Structure formats: C-alpha cells, structure tokens
Amino acid sequence: MAKVDAVENTTLRRARFAPYGLLSPGIIWLILFFLVPLWTLAKIALSDKPNPFLPEYEFSWKFSNFTDAVSDNIDLIGKSFLYAAAATIAAILIGYPLAYFIAFRGGKYRNLMLGLVILPFYTSFLIRTLAWKSLLADRGPALGVVRTLHLTGVTDAIGLTQNGRLLNTALAVIGGLTYNFLPFMILPIYVSLEKIDIRLLDAAKDLYARPSSAFRRVVLPLSMPGVFAGTLLCFIPAAGDFINAEFLGGPNNGMIGKRVRDLFLRESNYPAAASLSIIFMIIITIGVLAYARALGTEELAG
Amino acid sequence: MSAPAGARQSRLLPFFAGLVLLYLFIPIIWIVVFSFNRPAGRQNVSWNEFTLDYWKHPFANEPLTEAFIKSLELAVVASLIATAIGALMAVALARYRFKGSGTINVLLVLPLTTPEIVLGASLFTLFFNREVAFGFETVAIAHILFCVSFVALTVKARIRGFDWTLEDAAMDLGSGPFRTFRKVTFPLILPGILAAGMLSFALSIDDYIITSFVAGDSLVTFPMRIFNQARTQTPPYINVLASMILGVTVLLFVFSLIRSSRREAA
C-alpha cells in the first residue's frame, strides 16, 4: 500500500506542476506581445504631444485625447459600426439558411458542402476584394446586366446604385464585408445546428407544433450560441477592416481602421492614434457584453 | 440525419442554398478566369484576350514573386512556432484541472476578440518604444500571437473528448512517460495539431492589417505588395499565384474527402 501511495503522490505532484510547464511558453508570449503592448498603447493614449511636427510624446494623464478622438472621428466611428452591423445582419440572413440546409439536409454531401464554404477563403482576402472591385466596376459585368435590362433607373430609385454606379457606394462596402466574413457566420451556426437532437423536432411534431413554430421555438433557440459566436467573428473584424472600404468604398466611405493606421504610420500622431484605437476597443467590448447579455449566452463570452 | 418536420417539402431552401454557394464562388471564378487574360492596360479588370503567357512564367514578376516567397517563409515560421506553443497549451487545458485555467482561457480568447487594428497598433507602439527594428522578426512575432490563440482553441476543442486513461494504461503496461507520449498521446492529438497548423499557415499568409503596422519599410509581404500597387496596376500574375494556392488547397481537400469517405466505408 505504501508503495502505491508513493506512486500516486508523484503522479499527483507531476500533475500539479505539469500544466504550468506546458502553458508557460504560451503565457509568456501572450503577456509579452499582447498584454504589455496593450498597456503601452493605453499609456500613449494618455500622453501629450508637445510639438505637432515631431512624433515625440510624454505621459501626462491627458484624458482629453479620448474626447478629441471621439469628436474628431464621430462620423467615421458611426459609419464603421453601421457598416459592420449591416454586414453582420446580412451574413446571418444569407448564412443561416445555408448552414441549416447543410446540417439537416446535407446528407452524405455534408462534408463536401462545408468544404465548398471554406474553399473560396483560401484565396487571398485582398485578391477576392479586388475581384469584387472588377465585378462591380462601371464597365463590369454586374452593371452590364443592369444596363442591358434597362434597369438603371429602377436600381437608382431603390438605392442599389448611385447615379448608375455600384462602386464607391456604402452598399458596395457592406457587400464586400458580408462576403469576406460570411464563412465565419456559417460555420459556427452549422456547428450549433448539427448538435441539435433530431428527436426534439419529432417531439415537437408529435405535440402538434407546426413546422414554423417548431423552428421558432426549438431550432432557433438551440442555435443561438452559433449565431452569437458568428456575430462576434463577423462583426469585430468587419468593424476594424479597411480593405473593403479602400477598394470598394472610395473617398466618402472610409472606415475607422484606415484612420487609425494613417494616424500611426503617416501622421505619426501616436497619442491621437492610440486613444482612437482604445476608444474603438472599448466600444466593441461594451457592445459584445451587451449583446451577450441580451442573448443570455454570457458563458460563451469567456 | 432525417429532415425536420415539414422541411422535406420545401424546395425553396435547396435553391437558396445553391445561390449562396454560387455567390461564394463568383469572385473565385473571376480570379481564375482572369489569370488567362492579357489585359489591355495595367489593370486586369476587363476581358481582352486569352493567353497562357502568365501561367507559363508564373514567377516572372520579380517584386511580386519576392513578396510571395517572403510570405511563404513567414507563414512557415509563424505556423510552426504557433502550433508548437498553442498545442502545448491545449494539452494542458484539456488534460489537467488546475487553478487559473479560467483566466488562461480568457487570455486566449482576448486576442481573437480584439480588433486587428488594435493588435497591430499596440504591437507597433511596443516595438517603437523599445526601438526594435521593424522587419521579418516583428511580423513573425505578431503572426505567432494571433495564431497561438487559434491553435490552442481548435486543438483543445478537438481533444476534449480524448480518453486520457489510455496514457495510464500504457504506463501500467510498463511504458515510460516519453514512450507513452510518442506512441499513445502524440498519434491521437496529431490530426488536431495538423489542422490547426494549416489554419495558422492560411491566417499568416493572408494577413494584411496587422502586418502593415509592424512590417516597417524593408519587408514587403504578398498581401502588402498587392495592396500597395492595387491603385496603379493589377498584373495577372496575382491571379496566377492565387489560383495556384487555390489549386493546392483543392487537392488537399479532395484528398481528405476521399480519405474520410474510405474510412466511413471501412
């Protein structure tokens, strides 16, 4: 018995320290290159910039940086979140039915269809967006179809095009964002749908639920974790993205990401840039927490 | 799995699903088709003339090829290191119960819920403050950072149901800890690790936003090259290289489909 105890003790002791050993490289990396940089960013966000022509700055608890960042960029901030929200909603509307179809009616083609969803995203993000730029261009195929059908007046009237153009409109940016982040919506929804026990639907049917109410009261609530995860994976990168705005949006549809980058790399105004990115992150975090609370899926946030 | 009640009759759903899949492939088809186009000007935007020239000499555009090779090198380095670090974390989190595991989980998720511009900006300020020279190393550090979280979380999800008593069984049968790891643990977690490694590779090779913050003036990656010259020129070489990456991916995909269908048949 004594020997068994001793063996168990050593395995226990090993078990107590082993996880920390395995974790240490990753934790060190995350602290050094994630937490410390965020700390540096926060400090610079509160710094003063005595000379407008030099990149130097000094720490001075300058909270007015934050109010300045908001008031100087209020329209960009609003636009970024509006575009990202519109793209996320569009992605849910487009992605949910496809995820549903693959999960419940995919049969033996399920893996094939999942692969087809992911495959386009193995071409570069930039190249895909450039392809959309050509597709939506003034002499491109999308407007060609509209013109041959003599629908320019109609599409202008319903806001699909502006003066017969697709490129450089808000809609083009939202469309690009929707396209580029769609798989991040489809995959989590698919995963949560796939987990649903099909017998629940049989039970609903046996209890005389109509298909629509079975969907609304059984499938939809059970797939909410997927919608939640998909929304985060879509909304956060979409709000910070500036590639779609750059290629598809033109001068009037800029987004906050571009502004942050220009403040850092072109204007070298580090305090302004840092405070703007901190504000952006705070808004996102508050939004995520509020959204989690509204959906009642707090446990997913952690 | 059978269809849920009432959904069997609906023809609208498969039609819509087909449309969405088509939508996903429209730009991809465009990219591949225009790799065979000889553009009239410097922009490869409208169809001019069929040619195989760009496919015959896919690497003839030197700045683009150079950037492409740099991106490949970066992706190899970043995905190898990130996969090693991330897989160790995943094993620790899935295998052991210990104090602070909740905090570690939050720490792992945070880089994924932080917008890329904030990650890029914060790393930029760090390197700038410490006067670290921007270049290959700084970009690799950034790529490893966002890949580690992806690797740790995907590997963890893959091995959560893993039966760890197999390790004990091997030890009971006289196998030492290293032999147990090599013969039992490693083969079981390998598929998850490979999948995570491929994901990291894809994330790294495609990243533009974070990279543009920490690359400095000397390093130009493939996405950076495309972004910088997009306003003035889009040579079909871009399409050729993109189609090649796509082709390799399709081959890997078909291979894995065949393998998994064989396994199901067996």
Interface residues (C-beta under 8 A of the other chain):
Chain A: A15 R16 A18 P19 Y20 G21 L22 L23 P25 G26 I27 W29 L30 F33 F34 L35 V36 P37 L38 T40 L41 I44 I94 G95 P97 L98 Y100 F101 I102 A103 F104 R105 G107 N111 L112 M113 G115 L116 V117 L119 P120 F121 Y122 T123 S124 F125 L126 I127 R128 L130 A131 W132 K133 S134 L135 A137 R139 G140 Y179 L182 P183 I198 L201 D202 A204 K205 A209 R210 P211 A214 F215 V219 L232 I236 P237 A239 G240 D241 F242 I243 E246 F247 I256 G257 V260 R261 F264 L265 Y270 A273 A274 S277 I278 F280 M281 I284 T285 V288 G302
Chain B: M1 S2 A3 P4 A5 G6 A7 L13 P14 F16 A17 V20 L21 Y23 L24 F25 I26 P27 I28 W30 I31 F34 N44 V45 S46 A84 I85 G86 L88 M89 V91 A92 L93 R95 Y96 F98 S101 G102 I104 N105 V106 L107 L108 V109 L110 P111 T113 T114 P115 E116 I117 V118 L119 G120 A121 S122 L123 F124 T125 L126 F128 N129 I141 A142 I144 L145 V148 A152 A202 I205 D206 Y208 I209 S212 F213 F222 P223 I226 F227 A230 T234 I238 N239 A242 S243 I245 L246 T249 V250 F253 L257 S260
